[in-house]
């Protein structure tokens, strides 16, 4: 069983906490924003009794009136099996001022003065939390993808869980291309089992059809080239912060060739360590059509 992780994200407004939360959600963390520290042990207790073992929460200047309770709450977590890790995000004053100007967001302390004064006051308010941090991440010169990579490295997250998740969809072009497909491959160049009478009512998931499709020389070359391309692309997508890719495999109706190829690609990607889901979108529609002939 994976070791339980309890991460507290804190730091200066505009320094990257929101992006960090989204990144951890993509990594399978259960995330909570601005929970009062007194409720942390109860929150951890509830999660410990469930299957959740990756927890993250945001504590920032909005909850400063509760800060005196934080240390006591953190002291209770090890007995529950959680070793809390505090990540503090910061950036230079010039960068933070620019970010607030570009996004036109309101700093939570601007009622006390201008943006720069608010940033300086927030730094003073959070000095105690900063001193407790396990890691301090300066995001002044980081791109979003660099911040995500640094966060994953800081928390020692499982590489496999950081991989892009793949959704493979087989479909028929005559029914339309999947609207959410990131990559689409056309396999209509492969000989069509539809014209083999004993295979017409079968699908690409049936052994005779799969053998007919996958043992052809052009299908083998296609799989070799496409899978090589995918294994090149997926780590690049991951580096840029893309966590899910929908891959469309299309033939004429979506019953024979596309399903056989999609099934084979899915199995090969799983062997390569990726989390893969498969949907054969049009297979039942085509079977009903053929049955009605």
C-alpha positions in Angstrom: 0.0 0.0 0.0 1.3 3.5 -0.9 2.5 5.6 2.0 -0.1 8.2 3.1 0.7 11.8 2.1 -0.6 14.9 3.8 0.5 18.1 2.1 -0.2 21.6 3.3 0.1 24.3 0.6 0.7 27.8 1.8 2.5 31.0 0.9 2.0 34.3 -0.8 -1.0 35.1 -2.9 -0.2 34.9 -6.6 2.8 32.7 -6.0 1.3 29.5 -7.5 -0.9 27.8 -4.9 -3.9 27.5 -7.2 -1.9 25.9 -9.9 -0.3 23.5 -7.3 -3.8 22.5 -6.1 -4.9 21.6 -9.6 -1.7 19.7 -10.2 -2.1 17.6 -7.0 -5.7 16.9 -8.0 -4.4 15.5 -11.2 -2.0 13.4 -9.2 -4.9 11.8 -7.3 -4.9 14.0 -4.2 -8.1 14.9 -2.3 -7.8 18.7 -1.9 -9.5 21.1 0.5 -9.1 24.9 0.4 -8.9 27.1 3.5 -9.9 24.5 6.2 -9.6 25.9 9.7 -6.6 24.3 11.4 -8.7 23.0 14.3 -10.5 20.7 11.8 -7.4 19.2 10.3 -7.3 16.2 12.7 -10.9 15.4 12.0 -10.4 15.8 8.3 -7.4 13.4 8.5 -9.4 10.9 10.6 -12.2 10.8 8.1 -9.8 10.2 5.2 -7.8 7.6 7.1 -11.0 5.5 7.5 -11.5 5.6 3.8 -9.4 4.6 0.8 -8.0 8.2 0.5 -4.3 8.3 1.2 -3.2 11.4 -0.6 -4.5 14.6 1.1 -3.7 18.2 0.4 -5.1 21.4 1.9 -4.5 25.1 1.4 -3.8 27.4 4.4 -3.2 31.0 3.6 -3.6 34.5 4.9 -7.4 34.3 4.7 -7.3 32.0 7.8 -4.7 33.9 9.8 -6.9 34.2 12.8 -6.7 30.4 13.2 -2.9 30.2 12.9 -2.3 29.7 16.7 -4.2 26.4 16.5 -2.1 25.0 13.6 0.9 23.6 15.4 -1.3 21.6 17.8 -3.3 20.2 15.0 -0.2 19.1 13.1 1.2 17.4 16.2 -1.9 15.1 16.2 -1.4 13.8 12.6 1.5 11.3 13.0 -0.6 9.2 15.4 -3.1 8.9 12.5 -0.5 7.7 10.1 0.1 11.0 8.4 3.4 12.9 8.3 2.4 16.5 7.3 4.6 18.3 4.8 4.3 22.1 4.4 5.1 23.6 1.0 5.5 27.4 1.1 5.2 29.2 -2.2 6.7 32.6 -2.7 8.0 35.0 -5.4 9.7 38.3 -5.6 7.6 41.4 -4.9 8.1 42.7 -8.4 6.8 39.4 -9.9 3.8 39.3 -7.6 2.9 42.9 -8.4 3.1 42.2 -12.1 1.0 39.0 -11.7 -1.8 40.9 -9.9 -1.7 43.6 -12.5 -1.9 41.1 -15.4 -4.7 39.0 -13.9 -6.6 42.0 -12.4 -7.2 39.9 -9.3 -7.7 41.6 -5.9 -5.1 40.8 -3.2 -6.9 39.6 0.0 -5.2 42.3 2.0 -5.6 45.3 -0.4 -8.2 46.8 2.0 -5.2 47.8 4.1 -3.4 49.6 1.2 -2.0 49.2 -2.3 -0.9 45.9 -3.8 2.8 46.2 -2.8 1.9 47.1 0.8 -0.6 44.1 0.9 2.2 41.7 -0.4 4.6 42.9 2.3 1.9 42.7 5.0 1.1 39.1 3.9 4.7 38.1 4.1 4.8 39.3 7.7 1.6 37.5 8.5 2.9 34.2 7.1 6.4 34.4 8.5 5.6 31.8 11.1 4.2 29.3 8.5 7.3 29.9 6.4 9.5 28.9 9.3 7.6 25.6 9.6 7.8 24.7 5.9 9.4 21.5 4.7 10.2 23.2 1.4 10.1 26.7 0.1 9.4 27.1 -3.6 10.3 30.4 -5.3 8.2 30.6 -8.4 9.5 33.9 -9.7 11.1 32.4 -12.8 9.1 29.2 -13.2 6.7 28.4 -16.0 3.6 26.5 -15.0 5.0 23.2 -16.3 8.3 23.8 -14.4 6.3 24.5 -11.2 4.4 21.2 -11.6 7.6 19.3 -12.2 9.3 20.9 -9.2 6.3 20.1 -7.0 6.2 16.5 -8.1 9.9 16.2 -7.4 9.6 17.9 -4.0 6.8 15.5 -2.9 8.6 12.5 -4.3 5.5 11.5 -6.2 5.3 8.1 -8.0 6.5 8.6 -11.6 3.9 6.2 -12.9 1.1 8.3 -11.3 2.6 11.4 -13.0 2.2 9.8 -16.4 -0.4 11.0 -18.9 -3.7 9.1 -18.7 -4.9 7.8 -22.0 -8.5 7.3 -23.2 -8.7 5.3 -26.5 -11.8 5.6 -28.5 -12.6 3.4 -31.6 -15.2 5.0 -33.9 -16.7 5.0 -37.4 -16.0 8.0 -39.6 -19.5 7.8 -41.0 -20.8 8.5 -37.4 -18.5 11.5 -36.9 -15.1 12.0 -35.3 -15.1 12.1 -31.4 -15.3 15.8 -30.5 -12.8 15.5 -27.6 -10.1 13.6 -29.5 -6.6 15.0 -29.2 -5.1 12.7 -31.8 -7.0 10.8 -34.6 -5.7 8.0 -36.7 -7.5 6.6 -39.8 -7.2 2.8 -40.3 -9.5 2.5 -43.3 -6.4 1.6 -45.4 -6.5 -1.9 -43.8 -8.5 -4.6 -45.6 -12.0 -4.6 -44.3 -13.3 -7.8 -42.5 -16.9 -6.6 -43.2 -16.6 -8.1 -46.7 -15.7 -11.5 -45.4 -19.2 -13.1 -44.8 -18.3 -15.1 -41.8 -16.8 -12.0 -40.1 -19.5 -9.5 -40.9 -21.5 -9.8 -37.7 -18.4 -10.1 -35.5 -16.3 -7.3 -34.1 -12.6 -6.4 -33.8 -12.8 -7.8 -30.3 -13.5 -11.3 -31.6 -10.4 -13.5 -32.2 -11.0 -14.2 -36.0 -11.4 -10.5 -36.8 -8.5 -9.4 -34.6 -6.3 -12.0 -36.3 -7.4 -10.9 -39.7 -6.6 -7.3 -39.0 -3.5 -7.4 -36.8 -1.6 -10.0 -38.8 -1.6 -8.0 -42.0 1.8 -6.4 -42.8 0.4 -2.9 -43.2 -1.3 -3.1 -39.8 1.9 -4.3 -38.1 3.8 -1.5 -39.6 1.1 1.0 -38.7 1.2 -0.1 -35.0 4.9 0.0 -34.9 5.1 3.6 -36.2 2.1 4.9 -34.3 3.1 3.4 -30.9 6.6 4.7 -31.4 5.1 8.2 -32.0 2.8 8.0 -29.0 5.6 6.9 -26.6 7.6 9.9 -27.9 4.7 12.3 -27.5 3.3 11.3 -24.1 6.3 12.4 -22.0 6.4 15.7 -23.9 2.7 16.3 -23.1 3.4 15.4 -19.4 6.3 18.0 -19.3 3.8 20.6 -20.5 1.3 19.7 -17.8 -1.1 17.8 -20.0 -2.5 14.9 -17.9 -5.0 13.3 -20.2 -5.0 12.5 -23.9 -7.9 11.1 -25.9 -6.8 9.0 -28.8 -9.3 8.3 -31.6 -8.9 5.3 -33.9 -11.4 5.3 -36.8 -12.5 3.1 -39.6 -15.7 3.2 -41.7 -18.3 2.0 -39.3 -16.4 1.5 -36.0 -17.0 -2.3 -35.7 -14.0 -4.2 -37.1 -10.7 -2.5 -37.9 -10.8 0.4 -35.5 -11.8 -1.8 -32.5 -9.1 -4.4 -33.2 -6.4 -1.7 -33.5 -7.7 0.3 -30.5 -7.7 -2.8 -28.4 -4.1 -3.7 -29.4 -2.8 -0.1 -28.8 -4.5 0.0 -25.4 -2.9 -3.3 -24.3 0.6 -2.2 -25.5 0.3 1.2 -23.7 -0.7 -0.5 -20.5 2.4 -2.7 -20.7 4.4 0.5 -21.1 3.1 1.7 -17.7 0.2 4.0 -18.7 -3.2 4.1 -17.3 -5.5 3.4 -20.2 -9.3 3.4 -20.6 -11.0 2.2 -23.8 -14.3 3.0 -25.4 -15.7 1.3 -28.5 -18.2 4.1 -29.4 -20.0 2.8 -32.4 -19.7 -1.0 -32.1 -23.2 -1.6 -30.9 -24.7 0.8 -33.4 -23.1 -1.1 -36.3 -24.1 -4.5 -35.0 -27.7 -3.3 -34.8 -27.5 -2.0 -38.3 -26.1 -5.2 -39.7 -28.6 -7.3 -37.8 -31.4 -5.3 -39.4 -30.2 -6.0 -42.9 
